[in-house]
Amino acid sequence: MDGRWPVIINDHELRIRPLRYRDKFVWQAVRRANREWLEPWEATRPAIDQIERLPTYHQMVHHYNREGRAGRQMAFAIWLIQDGVERFIGQITLGGIVLGAYRGGHIGYWIDQGCANLGYTTRAVKAVTQFAFKDLQLHRIEINLRPENQASKKVAEKAGYYFEGVRERYLHIDGDWRNHLTFVQENPENFNE
């Protein structure tokens, strides 16, 4: 891995790689099956941000690839490989990548409900964090989550992130501006620079 898009990260039976156009039907099926499970945590658009419709799957993948090549955002699918079969189980994004004096970004993720509480999300967060620190040489990564999302809080803590503070009305989630807890991890290799 050298940080150039497309990036593939392997962690034992997990493969973390960009979504492809041909992943459309499996992605749609998992999203459809998990609609109610994910809805309370999903970003929404405030009324001021008028759009006619959400992007198509093809437009979304095109956007992710463009952003990945530009180094601004790296959106990955999480695949579980068992008995040689690859199964799509969620997504993780390293977004808001800024270099220069800041050298940071943030991680967001979601997982298929059937794969929750099995350690896959934590492992994906750890793997993407390691990639960001080692290959991209980022200094700081944040995970921002709703206070009510205890499962996501456990993921952040188990992945080595520490609680930094509260951001009030931080993101528009589930139809309103919601408070978020901010968890942070800093690259230990950059402490003495």
TIPA-111259 format. One line per field, with one value per residue (C-alpha): residue number from 1; residue in one letter; x, y, z. Coordinates in Angstrom, 1 decimal, padded with zeros to 4 digits, m for minus. Layout:
<sites>
num NUM,...
residuo a,...
x X,...
y Y,...
z Z,...
</sites>
This chain:
<sites>
num 1,2,3,4,5,6,7,8,9,10,11,12,13,14,15,16,17,18,19,20,21,22,23,24,25,26,27,28,29,30,31,32,33,34,35,36,37,38,39,40,41,42,43,44,45,46,47,48,49,50,51,52,53,54,55,56,57,58,59,60,61,62,63,64,65,66,67,68,69,70,71,72,73,74,75,76,77,78,79,80,81,82,83,84,85,86,87,88,89,90,91,92,93,94,95,96,97,98,99,100,101,102,103,104,105,106,107,108,109,110,111,112,113,114,115,116,117,118,119,120,121,122,123,124,125,126,127,128,129,130,131,132,133,134,135,136,137,138,139,140,141,142,143,144,145,146,147,148,149,150,151,152,153,154,155,156,157,158,159,160,161,162,163,164,165,166,167,168,169,170,171,172,173,174,175,176,177,178,179,180,181,182,183,184,185,186,187,188,189,190,191,192,193
residuo m,d,g,r,w,p,v,i,i,n,d,h,e,l,r,i,r,p,l,r,y,r,d,k,f,v,w,q,a,v,r,r,a,n,r,e,w,l,e,p,w,e,a,t,r,p,a,i,d,q,i,e,r,l,p,t,y,h,q,m,v,h,h,y,n,r,e,g,r,a,g,r,q,m,a,f,a,i,w,l,i,q,d,g,v,e,r,f,i,g,q,i,t,l,g,g,i,v,l,g,a,y,r,g,g,h,i,g,y,w,i,d,q,g,c,a,n,l,g,y,t,t,r,a,v,k,a,v,t,q,f,a,f,k,d,l,q,l,h,r,i,e,i,n,l,r,p,e,n,q,a,s,k,k,v,a,e,k,a,g,y,y,f,e,g,v,r,e,r,y,l,h,i,d,g,d,w,r,n,h,l,t,f,v,q,e,n,p,e,n,f,n,e
x 000.0,001.4,m001.7,m002.5,m006.0,m007.4,m006.2,m006.9,m006.3,m006.4,m006.8,m007.1,m010.6,m011.5,m010.8,m011.3,m011.4,m013.3,m016.8,m016.9,m019.7,m020.4,m021.0,m024.3,m026.8,m025.2,m024.7,m028.3,m029.5,m027.5,m028.6,m032.2,m032.1,m030.5,m032.6,m034.2,m031.0,m029.0,m031.6,m031.1,m027.4,m027.5,m026.6,m029.5,m029.6,m031.0,m033.9,m031.6,m029.7,m032.3,m031.6,m034.0,m032.7,m029.8,m027.1,m027.4,m025.2,m023.1,m022.7,m021.8,m019.0,m017.7,m017.6,m015.8,m013.2,m012.6,m012.2,m009.9,m007.6,m007.5,m006.6,m009.5,m011.7,m011.2,m014.5,m014.2,m016.4,m015.8,m015.9,m015.8,m014.1,m015.2,m014.5,m013.2,m016.5,m016.4,m019.5,m020.2,m020.8,m020.5,m018.6,m015.9,m014.7,m011.6,m012.8,m012.0,m008.4,m006.3,m002.5,m000.1,000.0,m003.1,m002.5,m005.8,m009.1,m012.1,m013.5,m017.1,m018.5,m021.6,m022.0,m024.7,m026.7,m026.0,m022.3,m022.6,m020.8,m018.4,m015.4,m015.4,m016.1,m013.4,m010.9,m011.8,m011.3,m008.0,m006.8,m007.9,m006.3,m003.0,m003.1,m003.8,m000.9,001.6,000.9,m000.6,001.4,m001.7,m001.2,m004.7,m008.0,m011.4,m014.5,m017.6,m020.6,m024.0,m024.0,m026.9,m024.8,m023.3,m022.1,m020.2,m018.7,m017.4,m015.9,m014.0,m012.7,m011.7,m009.9,m007.7,m009.5,m009.9,m012.7,m011.9,m015.2,m018.7,m019.6,m023.0,m025.3,m022.4,m024.0,m027.5,m028.5,m032.0,m033.6,m032.0,m028.7,m027.4,m024.8,m021.7,m019.0,m015.5,m013.0,m009.4,m006.3,m003.0,m000.1,002.5,005.2,004.6,004.9,008.5,008.4
y 000.0,003.4,005.6,005.8,005.0,002.4,001.1,m002.4,m003.2,m006.9,m007.9,m011.7,m012.5,m008.8,m007.1,m003.3,m002.0,000.6,m000.2,m001.2,m000.5,m004.3,m004.3,m002.4,m005.2,m006.6,m003.0,m002.2,m005.5,m004.9,m001.3,m002.3,m005.0,m002.6,000.5,000.6,m000.4,002.4,005.2,006.8,007.3,008.3,011.8,013.8,017.1,020.2,021.9,024.7,022.1,021.6,018.6,016.9,013.4,011.5,010.4,007.0,004.2,004.8,008.5,007.6,005.2,007.7,010.4,008.1,007.2,010.8,011.8,008.8,009.7,013.3,012.1,014.0,011.0,007.3,005.3,001.6,m001.4,m004.0,m007.6,m010.7,m013.7,m017.1,m020.3,m018.4,m016.4,m012.6,m011.1,m007.4,m006.4,m002.6,000.6,002.7,006.1,008.1,011.5,015.2,014.4,017.6,017.7,020.5,021.8,019.8,016.3,014.8,013.4,011.6,008.1,007.1,003.6,001.3,m002.4,m005.0,m005.7,m009.4,m008.7,m006.2,m007.1,m009.5,m007.2,m006.6,m002.9,m002.4,m004.3,m002.2,001.0,m000.2,m001.2,002.1,004.0,002.2,002.8,006.5,006.8,004.7,005.3,008.7,009.9,011.6,013.0,013.0,011.1,011.8,009.7,011.7,009.8,010.4,010.1,007.6,005.2,003.0,000.4,003.0,004.4,000.9,000.6,003.9,003.0,m000.6,000.8,003.0,006.3,008.5,010.9,014.5,016.4,017.2,019.0,020.5,020.4,019.0,017.1,016.8,013.3,011.7,015.1,017.5,018.9,016.4,016.6,014.3,012.9,013.3,010.5,011.0,009.1,010.7,009.1,008.1,008.3,012.1,013.1,014.3,016.1
z 000.0,m000.9,m000.5,m004.3,m005.3,m005.5,m002.2,m000.9,002.8,003.9,007.6,007.8,006.5,006.0,002.7,002.7,m000.9,m003.0,m004.2,m007.8,m010.3,m010.4,m006.6,m007.1,m006.5,m003.4,m002.0,m002.6,m001.1,002.1,002.4,001.9,004.5,007.0,006.4,009.8,011.6,010.0,009.8,013.2,012.4,008.8,007.6,006.2,004.3,006.0,004.2,003.0,000.9,m001.8,m004.1,m006.4,m005.6,m004.2,m006.5,m008.2,m007.2,m010.4,m009.5,m005.9,m007.0,m009.6,m006.9,m004.4,m007.1,m008.0,m004.4,m003.7,m006.7,m005.4,m001.9,m000.2,000.8,000.7,000.8,001.2,001.2,003.9,002.7,004.8,003.1,004.4,002.6,m000.4,m000.8,m000.5,001.3,001.5,005.1,005.4,004.5,006.1,004.9,005.7,004.8,005.2,004.5,004.9,004.6,005.4,009.0,010.0,008.4,009.5,008.6,010.1,009.9,009.5,009.2,009.1,009.3,008.4,011.5,011.1,011.5,014.4,017.7,016.0,016.0,012.3,012.5,015.1,013.0,009.9,011.9,013.2,009.7,008.0,010.9,010.5,006.7,007.3,009.8,008.0,004.3,004.3,007.3,008.8,012.3,013.7,013.0,014.5,014.9,015.6,016.8,018.4,022.2,021.9,019.7,022.3,019.8,017.8,021.0,021.9,018.4,018.8,022.2,021.3,018.2,020.5,020.1,023.2,024.0,023.3,023.8,022.6,019.4,019.7,016.7,014.7,011.9,010.3,011.2,011.0,010.2,012.7,013.8,016.3,019.1,018.6,020.8,019.3,019.7,018.5,017.8,017.0,015.0,017.6,014.9,014.6,018.3,018.0,014.7
</sites>
